[in-house]
Each structure stands twice: as C-alpha cells, then as structure tokens.
C-alpha cells in the first residue's frame, strides 16, 4: 500500500530505544538543578525520589533476572543511575551541604573550632 513493508516490530524496537534514551536524558535538567542548588532543596520531595529509586531498582532487577532483553536492561540501568544521582544529590543538599559549606567557611577564616571559643 505505501510501497514499502512496515515491520511494526522493528518500528517499535527503534521507538522503544529512542524513548529510553530521551527518558534518561530527561533527568539531566533535574541533576543540574540539584547540583547547582545552594539550599537544602526542601521543595524537592525526598520521599518521591526514594520511591522512584526503589521502583527503578526493582525494574532493573526484573530486567536482569526475568526479562533478559538487553535494551531493557541497559535502559533500566541508565535510569537507575540517573534517579540514584538525583536522590544522592537531594540527600547531600538536605543533610550535608550546609555542614560542608560551614567547614569551608571556617577554613577560610582560619577557624578550626567552627566559631566556638575554647574554654
């Protein structure tokens, strides 16, 4: 009808791979935003990113153990890396960034006691 044979399996395979690449690339703006955020990132829900990371870990395990499709394994692995980076940056911002910032400021001032006076 169209002059060429449409193989829907091949089309879906290419679309599936492309969607996986685009989906993983979609995490880049969030990673950059969390990397550049100088606050505690309180407006980013820690519970949500924890759930997404756990969910993706299950998907990756399923891909490895049950599915076995190399493209699915690769996409889930890349997605797991991306969501794990987001979660790690969020935890860092929330719980460690201020500590590191304060220590660096103390070091620049030559203050080894963190602003506390010795008795």
Buried (B, 14 or more C-beta within 10 A) or exposed (E): EEEEEEEEEEEEEEEEBEEBEEEBEEBEEBBEEBEEBEEBBEEBEBEEBBEBBEEBBEBBEBBEEEBEEEEBBBBBBBBBBBBBBBBBBBBBBBEEBEEEEEEEEBEEEEEEEEEEEEE
